[in-house]
Amino acid sequence: MSFCDLSNDELWLVIRLYFFALAPILLSFYYLKQKNISTATAFTLLVSFFIAAIGWEIWITYGLWDGLSVNERRSEALNCAVPQNLNWILNSLGDLLVVWIGLFLLKIWFKNSDSHLRKWNWTAFIILFSWFLLQNIYVEAFFYNQQLGSNGDLSWAPLNPLGSYYNPILFKIMDRPITFQTQSTWILMSPIVYWLIIYFNNKFTVSK
């Protein structure tokens, strides 16, 4: 008998979810111990976590406004392995990892410059936007495809402003719908994160 009677697919999903949630915690401890993380980056990540949590994860987990709670959208086995009251925290930590990887991509692309950290740079924004959207398409198609709002059953949230009221299918991947409702959160999150990067770098980083 498997943990919480999970199917093989559900067990793989749970393993990935806990891994993605624990990764930013372990990275934080490592970089703080090494004193190898800037104040600007730390604040960007911290605020991004709270924006993701308050912006959509809490709303979608509990179905706060015209939506189904996560317990109603998934199997009892998954409800056992990922309790509802823990779900929004794990997902917000996963969102934090997404932002962290975005920062890392910018660091690789602009390895000889930091001007993109202090004023708007369209190349930097497109990199962030592309990464955020691509990972979210993957999440909808292959990670949460059985428990996301393909039928418009996700709650309204500040960063899901059209809620279940307008949710066209944008396209399909292997017959799995990619919906506007789910993608809207990261479409809106992209300029917010980049604004945070610029704001905190101008606030905390001394110009060279």
Residue frames as a rotation matrix with the C-alpha (Angstrom) as fourth column:
MET 1
0.581 0.814 0.000 0.00
0.814 -0.581 0.000 0.00
0.000 0.000 -1.000 0.00
SER 2
-0.288 -0.720 0.632 1.49
0.700 -0.608 -0.374 3.35
0.654 0.334 0.679 -1.04
PHE 3
-0.855 -0.101 -0.509 1.59
0.442 -0.655 -0.613 6.53
-0.271 -0.749 0.605 1.02
CYS 4
-0.491 0.764 -0.420 -1.98
-0.424 -0.630 -0.650 7.87
-0.761 -0.141 0.633 1.28
ASP 5
0.072 0.491 0.868 -2.96
0.514 0.728 -0.454 5.28
-0.855 0.479 -0.200 -1.37
LEU 6
0.171 -0.094 -0.981 -1.51
-0.609 -0.792 -0.030 7.51
-0.774 0.603 -0.193 -4.06
SER 7
0.939 0.033 0.341 -1.38
0.258 0.587 -0.767 6.26
-0.225 0.809 0.543 -7.62
ASN 8
0.072 -0.979 0.189 2.02
0.940 0.130 0.315 6.29
-0.333 0.155 0.930 -9.30
ASP 9
-0.097 -0.048 0.994 1.17
0.665 -0.746 0.029 9.52
0.740 0.664 0.105 -11.13
GLU 10
0.809 0.464 0.361 -0.07
0.039 -0.655 0.755 11.16
0.587 -0.596 -0.548 -7.92
LEU 11
0.721 -0.614 -0.322 3.01
0.549 0.222 0.806 10.05
-0.423 -0.757 0.498 -6.00
TRP 12
-0.201 -0.811 0.549 5.28
0.977 -0.204 0.056 11.56
0.067 0.548 0.834 -8.67
LEU 13
0.232 0.379 0.896 3.29
0.339 -0.895 0.290 14.80
0.912 0.236 -0.336 -8.50
VAL 14
0.982 0.179 -0.052 3.61
0.100 -0.267 0.958 14.95
0.158 -0.947 -0.281 -4.69
ILE 15
0.341 -0.932 -0.122 7.35
0.849 0.249 0.466 14.26
-0.404 -0.263 0.876 -4.82
ARG 16
-0.302 -0.439 0.846 7.85
0.813 -0.582 -0.013 17.09
0.498 0.684 0.533 -7.31
LEU 17
0.545 0.593 0.593 5.66
0.192 -0.777 0.600 19.48
0.816 -0.213 -0.537 -5.33
TYR 18
0.943 -0.212 -0.256 7.56
0.250 -0.055 0.967 18.95
-0.219 -0.976 0.001 -2.08
PHE 19
0.042 -0.974 0.222 10.89
0.967 0.096 0.237 19.15
-0.252 0.205 0.946 -3.91
PHE 20
-0.166 -0.059 0.984 10.00
0.622 -0.781 0.058 22.47
0.765 0.622 0.166 -5.57
ALA 21
0.782 0.513 0.355 8.73
0.040 -0.609 0.792 23.81
0.622 -0.605 -0.496 -2.24
LEU 22
0.816 -0.509 -0.276 11.76
0.421 0.195 0.886 22.73
-0.397 -0.839 0.373 -0.21
ALA 23
0.201 -0.807 0.555 14.33
0.945 0.011 -0.326 23.88
0.257 0.590 0.765 -2.79
PRO 24
0.234 -0.162 0.959 14.04
0.092 -0.978 -0.187 27.65
0.968 0.132 -0.214 -2.07
ILE 25
0.954 0.083 0.290 14.19
-0.277 -0.134 0.951 26.98
0.118 -0.988 -0.104 1.69
LEU 26
0.636 -0.765 0.101 17.40
0.648 0.601 0.468 24.97
-0.419 -0.232 0.878 1.33
LEU 27
0.119 -0.579 0.807 18.83
0.804 -0.421 -0.420 27.53
0.583 0.698 0.416 -1.09
SER 28
0.650 0.194 0.735 18.02
-0.155 -0.913 0.378 30.32
0.744 -0.359 -0.563 1.35
PHE 29
0.943 -0.322 0.086 19.85
-0.008 0.238 0.971 28.60
-0.333 -0.917 0.222 4.20
TYR 30
0.382 -0.841 0.383 22.82
0.906 0.424 0.025 27.92
-0.184 0.337 0.923 1.94
TYR 31
0.100 -0.341 0.935 23.16
0.612 -0.720 -0.328 31.45
0.785 0.605 0.137 0.56
LEU 32
0.814 0.201 0.545 22.56
-0.274 -0.695 0.665 33.05
0.513 -0.691 -0.510 3.95
LYS 33
0.832 -0.555 0.014 25.25
0.304 0.476 0.826 30.84
-0.465 -0.683 0.564 5.50
GLN 34
0.062 -0.830 0.555 27.63
0.995 0.093 0.028 31.71
-0.075 0.550 0.832 2.68
LYS 35
0.129 0.115 -0.985 26.58
0.272 -0.959 -0.076 35.38
-0.954 -0.259 -0.155 2.90
ASN 36
-0.858 -0.481 0.182 26.26
0.231 -0.045 0.972 35.25
-0.459 0.876 0.150 -0.85
ILE 37
-0.116 0.859 0.499 22.89
0.965 -0.021 0.261 36.83
0.234 0.512 -0.827 -1.45
SER 38
-0.861 -0.241 0.448 22.30
0.212 -0.970 -0.115 40.54
0.462 -0.004 0.887 -1.83
THR 39
-0.733 0.616 -0.287 19.74
0.137 -0.280 -0.950 42.45
-0.666 -0.736 0.120 0.21
ALA 40
-0.418 0.573 -0.705 17.98
-0.857 -0.506 0.096 43.44
-0.302 0.644 0.702 -3.01
THR 41
-0.569 0.170 -0.804 17.64
-0.406 0.793 0.455 39.82
0.715 0.585 -0.382 -4.11
ALA 42
-0.903 0.204 -0.379 16.48
0.423 0.586 -0.691 38.71
0.081 -0.784 -0.615 -0.66
PHE 43
-0.587 0.713 -0.382 13.77
-0.199 -0.585 -0.786 41.36
-0.784 -0.386 0.486 -0.53
THR 44
-0.433 0.409 -0.803 12.68
-0.894 -0.086 0.439 40.63
0.111 0.908 0.403 -4.10
LEU 45
-0.693 0.117 -0.711 12.25
-0.027 0.982 0.187 36.96
0.720 0.149 -0.678 -3.26
LEU 46
-0.878 0.344 -0.333 10.53
0.406 0.167 -0.899 37.58
-0.253 -0.924 -0.286 0.06
VAL 47
-0.478 0.721 -0.502 8.02
-0.520 -0.693 -0.500 40.04
-0.708 0.022 0.706 -1.35
SER 48
-0.518 0.255 -0.816 7.41
-0.756 0.309 0.577 37.79
0.399 0.916 0.033 -4.37
PHE 49
-0.887 0.179 -0.425 6.46
0.314 0.909 -0.273 34.96
0.337 -0.376 -0.863 -2.01
PHE 50
-0.644 0.661 -0.384 3.85
0.290 -0.254 -0.923 37.09
-0.708 -0.706 -0.028 -0.26
ILE 51
-0.433 0.489 -0.757 2.49
-0.806 -0.587 0.082 38.48
-0.404 0.646 0.648 -3.54
ALA 52
-0.688 0.157 -0.709 2.04
-0.382 0.753 0.537 34.96
0.617 0.640 -0.458 -4.91
ALA 53
-0.851 0.348 -0.393 0.38
0.524 0.617 -0.587 33.82
0.039 -0.705 -0.708 -1.70
ILE 54
-0.428 0.697 -0.576 -1.98
0.177 -0.560 -0.809 36.79
-0.886 -0.448 0.116 -1.35
GLY 55
-0.574 0.121 -0.810 -2.31
-0.709 -0.569 0.417 37.40
-0.411 0.813 0.413 -5.08
TRP 56
0.018 0.650 -0.759 -3.73
-0.872 0.381 0.306 34.00
0.488 0.657 0.574 -5.99
GLU 57
-0.665 -0.336 -0.667 -2.52
-0.167 0.937 -0.306 30.91
0.728 -0.092 -0.679 -4.08
ILE 58
-0.932 0.355 0.074 -4.65
-0.032 0.123 -0.992 31.41
-0.361 -0.927 -0.104 -0.94
TRP 59
-0.224 0.895 -0.386 -7.72
-0.852 -0.372 -0.368 32.32
-0.473 0.246 0.846 -2.99
ILE 60
-0.024 0.173 -0.985 -7.37
-0.822 0.557 0.118 29.35
0.569 0.812 0.129 -5.32
THR 61
-0.883 -0.349 -0.315 -6.58
-0.112 0.808 -0.579 26.89
0.456 -0.475 -0.752 -2.52
TYR 62
-0.821 0.565 -0.083 -9.71
0.204 0.154 -0.967 27.74
-0.534 -0.810 -0.242 -0.54
GLY 63
-0.526 0.645 0.555 -11.96
0.756 0.054 0.653 28.74
0.391 0.762 -0.516 -3.43
LEU 64
-0.736 0.134 -0.664 -12.67
0.491 -0.570 -0.659 32.03
-0.467 -0.810 0.354 -1.66
TRP 65
-0.269 0.624 -0.734 -14.69
-0.453 -0.754 -0.475 33.74
-0.850 0.204 0.485 -4.40
ASP 66
0.607 0.675 -0.420 -16.82
-0.691 0.189 -0.698 31.79
-0.391 0.714 0.581 -6.87
GLY 67
-0.056 -0.647 -0.761 -14.44
-0.793 0.491 -0.359 28.87
0.606 0.583 -0.540 -7.09
LEU 68
0.862 0.268 -0.431 -13.95
-0.024 0.870 0.493 25.33
0.507 -0.414 0.756 -5.82
SER 69
0.544 -0.701 0.460 -11.47
-0.734 -0.133 0.666 24.65
-0.406 -0.700 -0.587 -3.03
VAL 70
-0.297 -0.752 -0.589 -8.50
-0.912 0.405 -0.058 22.47
0.282 0.520 -0.806 -3.87
ASN 71
-0.728 0.066 0.682 -10.04
-0.354 0.816 -0.457 19.64
-0.586 -0.575 -0.571 -1.82
GLU 72
0.319 0.934 0.162 -12.95
-0.180 0.227 -0.957 19.62
-0.930 0.276 0.241 -4.26
ARG 73
0.653 -0.096 -0.751 -10.72
-0.749 -0.231 -0.621 19.58
-0.114 0.968 -0.223 -7.32
ARG 74
-0.297 -0.824 -0.483 -8.49
-0.792 0.495 -0.357 16.62
0.533 0.277 -0.800 -6.56
SER 75
0.154 0.339 -0.928 -8.58
0.034 0.937 0.348 13.07
0.987 -0.085 0.133 -5.22
GLU 76
0.947 0.219 0.234 -8.78
-0.236 -0.018 0.972 12.08
0.217 -0.976 0.034 -1.55
ALA 77
0.584 -0.801 -0.129 -5.31
0.811 0.577 0.093 10.58
0.000 -0.159 0.987 -1.87
LEU 78
-0.221 -0.660 0.718 -3.86
0.595 -0.674 -0.438 13.96
0.773 0.330 0.541 -2.88
ASN 79
0.463 0.449 0.764 -5.82
-0.337 -0.708 0.621 15.68
0.820 -0.545 -0.177 -0.11
CYS 80
0.966 -0.166 -0.197 -4.15
0.256 0.530 0.808 13.29
-0.030 -0.831 0.555 2.31
ALA 81
0.234 -0.966 0.109 -0.63
0.971 0.227 -0.071 13.81
0.043 0.123 0.992 0.95
VAL 82
-0.796 -0.416 0.439 -0.96
0.434 -0.899 -0.064 17.59
0.422 0.139 0.896 0.53
PRO 83
-0.201 0.772 -0.603 -3.36
0.918 -0.066 -0.391 18.97
-0.342 -0.632 -0.695 3.18
GLN 84
0.449 0.503 0.739 -5.37
0.776 -0.629 -0.044 21.98
0.443 0.593 -0.672 2.06
ASN 85
0.980 -0.035 -0.197 -3.95
0.091 -0.799 0.594 24.24
-0.178 -0.600 -0.780 4.77
LEU 86
0.113 -0.994 0.010 -0.44
0.199 0.033 0.979 23.41
-0.973 -0.108 0.202 3.54
ASN 87
0.306 0.069 0.950 -1.23
0.900 0.304 -0.312 23.58
-0.311 0.950 0.030 -0.15
TRP 88
0.942 0.119 0.313 -1.02
0.243 -0.886 -0.395 27.36
0.230 0.448 -0.864 -0.56
ILE 89
0.630 -0.777 -0.003 2.29
-0.460 -0.376 0.804 27.50
-0.626 -0.505 -0.594 1.31
LEU 90
0.005 -0.631 0.776 3.86
0.405 0.711 0.575 24.77
-0.914 0.312 0.259 -0.83
ASN 91
0.439 0.228 0.869 2.62
0.898 -0.076 -0.434 26.35
-0.033 0.971 -0.238 -4.03
SER 92
0.995 -0.097 0.027 3.80
-0.098 -0.995 0.014 29.81
0.025 -0.017 -1.000 -2.98
LEU 93
0.297 -0.937 0.183 7.25
-0.289 0.094 0.953 28.36
-0.910 -0.336 -0.243 -2.24
GLY 94
0.035 -0.220 0.975 7.19
0.808 0.580 0.102 26.79
-0.588 0.784 0.198 -5.70
ASP 95
0.837 0.295 0.461 6.34
0.510 -0.727 -0.460 30.23
0.200 0.620 -0.759 -7.13
LEU 96
0.778 -0.615 -0.132 9.28
-0.384 -0.631 0.674 31.62
-0.498 -0.474 -0.727 -5.18
LEU 97
-0.013 -0.794 0.608 11.58
0.302 0.577 0.759 29.07
-0.953 0.194 0.232 -6.85
VAL 98
0.413 0.246 0.877 10.24
0.906 -0.017 -0.423 30.17
-0.089 0.969 -0.229 -10.24
VAL 99
0.994 -0.053 0.093 11.16
-0.047 -0.997 -0.064 33.79
0.096 0.060 -0.994 -9.45
TRP 100
0.461 -0.877 0.136 14.59
-0.294 -0.007 0.956 32.72
-0.837 -0.480 -0.261 -8.17
ILE 101
-0.005 -0.429 0.903 15.31
0.744 0.602 0.290 30.86
-0.668 0.674 0.316 -11.41
GLY 102
0.753 0.337 0.565 14.19
0.634 -0.599 -0.489 33.96
0.174 0.727 -0.665 -13.31
LEU 103
0.865 -0.493 -0.093 16.74
-0.394 -0.782 0.483 36.05
-0.311 -0.381 -0.871 -11.41
PHE 104
0.112 -0.847 0.520 19.39
0.076 0.529 0.845 33.44
-0.991 -0.056 0.123 -12.20
LEU 105
0.310 0.067 0.948 18.55
0.915 0.249 -0.317 33.58
-0.257 0.966 0.016 -15.92
LEU 106
0.975 0.043 0.219 18.98
0.102 -0.960 -0.261 37.36
0.199 0.277 -0.940 -15.87
LYS 107
0.579 -0.813 0.067 22.33
-0.407 -0.217 0.887 36.97
-0.707 -0.541 -0.456 -14.11
ILE 108
0.010 -0.559 0.829 23.54
0.563 0.688 0.458 34.59
-0.826 0.462 0.322 -16.82
TRP 109
0.504 0.278 0.818 22.28
0.862 -0.219 -0.457 36.74
0.052 0.935 -0.350 -19.70
PHE 110
0.794 -0.173 0.582 23.61
-0.074 -0.979 -0.189 40.03
0.603 0.107 -0.791 -18.32
LYS 111
0.663 -0.541 -0.517 26.79
0.747 0.526 0.407 38.68
0.052 -0.656 0.753 -16.75
ASN 112
-0.419 -0.897 0.138 28.81
0.891 -0.436 -0.125 41.78
0.172 0.070 0.983 -17.67
SER 113
-0.698 0.248 0.671 26.24
-0.110 -0.964 0.242 44.41
0.707 0.095 0.701 -16.77
ASP 114
-0.648 0.548 -0.530 23.79
0.746 0.312 -0.589 45.32
-0.158 -0.776 -0.611 -14.02
SER 115
-0.957 0.275 -0.087 22.01
-0.287 -0.941 0.179 48.23
-0.032 0.196 0.980 -15.70
HIS 116
-0.412 0.843 -0.346 18.93
-0.082 0.344 0.936 46.01
0.908 0.413 -0.072 -16.21
LEU 117
-0.284 0.250 -0.926 18.66
0.892 0.423 -0.159 45.86
0.352 -0.871 -0.343 -12.41
ARG 118
-0.661 -0.106 -0.743 18.31
0.515 -0.784 -0.347 49.63
-0.545 -0.612 0.573 -12.09
LYS 119
-0.382 0.601 -0.702 16.09
-0.672 -0.702 -0.236 50.68
-0.634 0.382 0.672 -14.98
TRP 120
0.521 0.735 0.434 13.59
-0.230 0.610 -0.758 48.99
-0.822 0.295 0.487 -17.26
ASN 121
-0.604 -0.679 -0.416 15.19
-0.675 0.160 0.720 46.83
-0.423 0.716 -0.555 -19.93
TRP 122
0.341 0.873 -0.350 12.90
-0.931 0.262 -0.253 45.15
-0.129 0.412 0.902 -22.43
THR 123
-0.088 -0.442 -0.893 15.26
-0.504 0.793 -0.343 42.25
0.859 0.419 -0.293 -23.04
ALA 124
-0.952 -0.266 0.153 15.32
-0.248 0.375 -0.893 41.50
0.180 -0.888 -0.423 -19.31
PHE 125
-0.311 0.915 0.255 11.55
-0.770 -0.086 -0.632 41.74
-0.557 -0.393 0.731 -19.10
ILE 126
0.353 0.447 -0.822 11.04
-0.877 0.463 -0.125 39.44
0.325 0.765 0.556 -22.11
ILE 127
-0.555 -0.614 -0.561 13.38
-0.316 0.779 -0.541 36.86
0.770 -0.123 -0.626 -20.52
LEU 128
-0.908 0.258 0.329 11.40
-0.300 0.145 -0.943 36.94
-0.291 -0.955 -0.055 -17.28
PHE 129
-0.036 0.979 -0.202 8.04
-0.893 -0.122 -0.433 36.97
-0.448 0.165 0.879 -19.04
SER 130
0.107 0.019 -0.994 8.99
-0.770 0.634 -0.071 34.06
0.629 0.773 0.083 -21.32
TRP 131
-0.813 -0.477 -0.333 10.30
-0.151 0.726 -0.671 31.96
0.562 -0.495 -0.663 -18.44
PHE 132
-0.753 0.572 0.326 7.31
-0.440 -0.069 -0.895 32.67
-0.489 -0.817 0.304 -16.21
LEU 133
0.172 0.894 -0.414 4.83
-0.949 0.037 -0.314 31.84
-0.266 0.447 0.854 -18.96
LEU 134
-0.079 -0.263 -0.962 6.61
-0.646 0.748 -0.151 28.72
0.759 0.609 -0.229 -20.23
GLN 135
-0.953 -0.291 -0.087 6.92
-0.122 0.629 -0.767 27.20
0.278 -0.721 -0.635 -16.77
ASN 136
-0.534 0.818 0.215 3.28
-0.552 -0.145 -0.821 27.98
-0.640 -0.557 0.529 -16.06
ILE 137
0.206 0.542 -0.815 2.16
-0.956 0.290 -0.049 26.33
0.210 0.789 0.578 -19.29
TYR 138
-0.522 -0.480 -0.705 4.12
-0.293 0.877 -0.381 23.25
0.801 0.008 -0.599 -18.22
VAL 139
-0.949 0.177 0.261 2.47
-0.234 0.160 -0.959 23.35
-0.211 -0.971 -0.111 -14.79
GLU 140
-0.113 0.989 -0.094 -1.02
-0.837 -0.146 -0.527 23.54
-0.535 0.020 0.845 -16.27
ALA 141
0.281 0.233 -0.931 -0.42
-0.866 0.479 -0.141 20.86
0.413 0.846 0.337 -18.92
PHE 142
0.060 -0.422 -0.905 1.67
-0.115 0.897 -0.426 18.32
0.992 0.129 0.006 -17.03
PHE 143
-0.888 -0.461 -0.005 1.68
-0.026 0.061 -0.998 19.09
0.460 -0.886 -0.066 -13.30
TYR 144
-0.754 0.657 0.010 -1.78
-0.110 -0.111 -0.988 20.16
-0.648 -0.746 0.156 -12.22
ASN 145
-0.866 0.380 -0.325 -3.71
-0.396 -0.125 0.910 19.19
0.305 0.917 0.258 -15.34
GLN 146
-0.455 0.720 -0.524 -6.22
0.511 0.693 0.509 17.16
0.730 -0.037 -0.683 -13.33
GLN 147
-0.018 0.467 -0.884 -6.98
0.992 -0.099 -0.073 19.76
-0.122 -0.879 -0.462 -10.69
LEU 148
-0.872 -0.252 -0.419 -6.82
0.211 -0.967 0.144 23.16
-0.441 0.037 0.897 -12.38
GLY 149
-0.187 0.921 -0.342 -9.71
-0.008 -0.349 -0.937 25.22
-0.982 -0.172 0.073 -13.62
SER 150
-0.970 -0.152 0.189 -10.18
0.174 0.106 0.979 24.03
-0.168 0.983 -0.076 -17.18
ASN 151
-0.247 0.953 0.177 -13.91
0.853 0.127 0.506 24.39
0.460 0.276 -0.844 -16.53
GLY 152
-0.225 0.118 0.967 -13.58
-0.080 -0.992 0.102 27.79
0.971 -0.055 0.233 -14.90
ASP 153
0.665 0.569 -0.484 -13.71
0.357 0.326 0.875 26.47
0.656 -0.755 0.014 -11.34
LEU 154
-0.375 -0.826 -0.420 -10.82
0.862 -0.144 -0.485 28.47
0.340 -0.544 0.767 -9.88
SER 155
0.332 0.507 -0.795 -11.57
0.828 -0.561 -0.012 31.31
-0.452 -0.654 -0.606 -7.50
TRP 156
0.738 -0.130 0.663 -11.37
0.203 -0.893 -0.401 34.97
0.644 0.430 -0.633 -8.40
ALA 157
0.348 -0.676 -0.649 -8.15
0.867 -0.031 0.497 36.43
-0.357 -0.736 0.575 -7.00
PRO 158
0.550 -0.158 -0.820 -6.39
-0.083 -0.987 0.135 39.82
-0.831 -0.007 -0.557 -7.19
LEU 159
-0.415 -0.746 -0.520 -3.99
-0.684 -0.121 0.720 38.40
-0.600 0.654 -0.460 -9.79
ASN 160
-0.857 0.347 0.380 -6.71
0.508 0.691 0.514 36.33
-0.084 0.634 -0.769 -11.41
PRO 161
-0.838 0.426 -0.340 -9.02
-0.223 -0.838 -0.498 39.31
-0.497 -0.342 0.797 -11.91
LEU 162
-0.406 0.727 -0.554 -11.41
-0.839 -0.057 0.541 37.74
0.361 0.684 0.633 -14.42
GLY 163
-0.353 0.252 0.901 -11.87
-0.697 0.572 -0.433 34.69
-0.624 -0.781 -0.026 -12.23
SER 164
-0.630 0.202 0.750 -14.17
0.380 0.922 0.071 32.03
-0.677 0.330 -0.658 -13.62
TYR 165
0.281 0.855 -0.436 -16.19
0.039 -0.464 -0.885 34.60
-0.959 0.232 -0.164 -15.56
TYR 166
0.812 -0.109 -0.573 -13.95
-0.583 -0.195 -0.789 34.67
-0.025 0.975 -0.222 -18.63
ASN 167
0.058 -0.784 0.618 -11.75
-0.522 0.504 0.688 31.66
-0.851 -0.362 -0.380 -19.24
PRO 168
0.784 0.223 -0.579 -11.21
-0.620 0.293 -0.728 30.80
0.007 0.930 0.368 -22.90
ILE 169
0.583 -0.624 0.521 -8.99
0.409 0.779 0.475 27.88
-0.702 -0.064 0.709 -23.87
LEU 170
0.336 -0.543 -0.770 -5.94
-0.642 -0.730 0.235 29.40
-0.689 0.415 -0.594 -25.53
PHE 171
0.048 -0.306 -0.951 -4.60
-0.838 0.505 -0.204 26.16
0.543 0.807 -0.232 -27.05
LYS 172
0.895 0.264 0.360 -4.06
-0.417 0.782 0.463 22.51
-0.159 -0.564 0.810 -26.18
ILE 173
-0.242 -0.949 -0.204 -0.98
-0.941 0.281 -0.189 20.37
0.236 0.146 -0.961 -25.52
MET 174
-0.934 -0.077 -0.348 -1.62
-0.063 0.997 -0.054 16.64
0.351 -0.029 -0.936 -25.89
ASP 175
-0.165 0.984 -0.070 -5.35
0.365 0.127 0.922 17.37
0.916 0.127 -0.380 -25.62
ARG 176
-0.089 0.090 -0.992 -4.76
0.988 -0.119 -0.099 19.20
-0.127 -0.989 -0.078 -22.32
PRO 177
0.593 0.437 0.677 -6.25
0.613 -0.789 -0.027 22.71
0.522 0.431 -0.736 -22.35
ILE 178
-0.629 -0.693 -0.352 -4.14
0.777 -0.558 -0.290 25.76
0.005 -0.456 0.890 -21.58
THR 179
0.341 0.935 0.093 -6.57
0.910 -0.353 0.218 28.35
0.237 0.010 -0.971 -20.27
PHE 180
-0.004 -0.256 0.967 -6.48
0.151 -0.956 -0.253 32.11
0.988 0.145 0.043 -19.97
GLN 181
0.843 0.451 0.293 -7.60
-0.210 -0.226 0.951 31.93
0.495 -0.863 -0.096 -16.34
THR 182
0.810 -0.554 -0.191 -4.52
0.524 0.539 0.659 30.04
-0.263 -0.634 0.727 -15.20
GLN 183
-0.008 -0.876 0.483 -2.00
0.958 -0.145 -0.246 31.94
0.285 0.461 0.840 -17.33
SER 184
0.537 0.298 0.789 -3.28
0.254 -0.949 0.186 35.36
0.804 0.101 -0.586 -16.27
THR 185
0.950 -0.162 -0.267 -1.57
0.244 -0.151 0.958 35.16
-0.195 -0.975 -0.104 -12.88
TRP 186
0.110 -0.994 0.004 1.94
0.711 0.081 0.699 35.01
-0.695 -0.074 0.715 -14.30
ILE 187
0.049 -0.013 0.999 1.13
0.845 -0.533 -0.048 37.45
0.533 0.846 -0.015 -17.09
LEU 188
0.787 0.318 0.528 0.40
0.011 -0.864 0.504 40.00
0.616 -0.391 -0.684 -14.36
MET 189
0.858 -0.482 -0.177 3.20
0.294 0.178 0.939 38.76
-0.421 -0.858 0.295 -12.09
SER 190
0.286 -0.816 0.502 5.90
0.950 0.174 -0.259 39.35
0.124 0.551 0.825 -14.71
PRO 191
0.092 -0.289 0.953 5.96
0.221 -0.927 -0.302 43.19
0.971 0.238 -0.022 -14.63
ILE 192
0.900 0.245 0.360 5.43
-0.286 -0.289 0.914 43.13
0.327 -0.926 -0.190 -10.85
VAL 193
0.736 -0.675 -0.053 8.52
0.577 0.583 0.572 40.99
-0.355 -0.451 0.819 -10.28
TYR 194
0.024 -0.779 0.626 10.62
0.896 -0.261 -0.359 43.08
0.444 0.570 0.692 -12.64
TRP 195
0.424 0.176 0.888 9.48
-0.111 -0.963 0.244 46.26
0.899 -0.202 -0.389 -10.90
LEU 196
0.996 -0.076 0.054 10.49
-0.040 0.174 0.984 44.71
-0.084 -0.982 0.170 -7.55
ILE 197
0.409 -0.900 0.151 13.93
0.909 0.416 0.017 43.86
-0.078 0.130 0.988 -8.95
ILE 198
-0.064 -0.422 0.904 14.50
0.546 -0.773 -0.322 47.43
0.835 0.473 0.280 -10.11
TYR 199
0.660 0.417 0.625 13.04
-0.232 -0.678 0.697 48.99
0.715 -0.605 -0.351 -6.97
PHE 200
0.968 -0.252 -0.024 15.07
0.111 0.338 0.934 46.98
-0.227 -0.907 0.355 -4.47
ASN 201
0.234 -0.933 0.274 18.30
0.971 0.208 -0.119 47.20
0.054 0.294 0.954 -6.46
ASN 202
-0.001 -0.192 0.981 18.00
0.274 -0.944 -0.184 50.99
0.962 0.269 0.054 -6.59
LYS 203
0.782 0.411 0.469 17.13
-0.310 -0.396 0.864 51.06
0.541 -0.821 -0.182 -2.90
PHE 204
0.919 -0.320 0.232 19.80
-0.074 0.437 0.896 48.76
-0.388 -0.841 0.378 -1.49
THR 205
0.445 -0.781 0.438 22.62
0.868 0.496 0.002 48.55
-0.219 0.379 0.899 -4.04
VAL 206
0.336 -0.442 -0.831 25.28
-0.046 -0.890 0.455 51.19
-0.941 -0.115 -0.319 -4.26
SER 207
0.998 0.030 -0.060 26.08
-0.059 -0.040 -0.997 52.17
-0.032 0.999 -0.038 -7.82
LYS 208
0.384 -0.912 0.145 29.50
0.780 0.404 0.478 51.16
-0.494 -0.070 0.866 -9.03
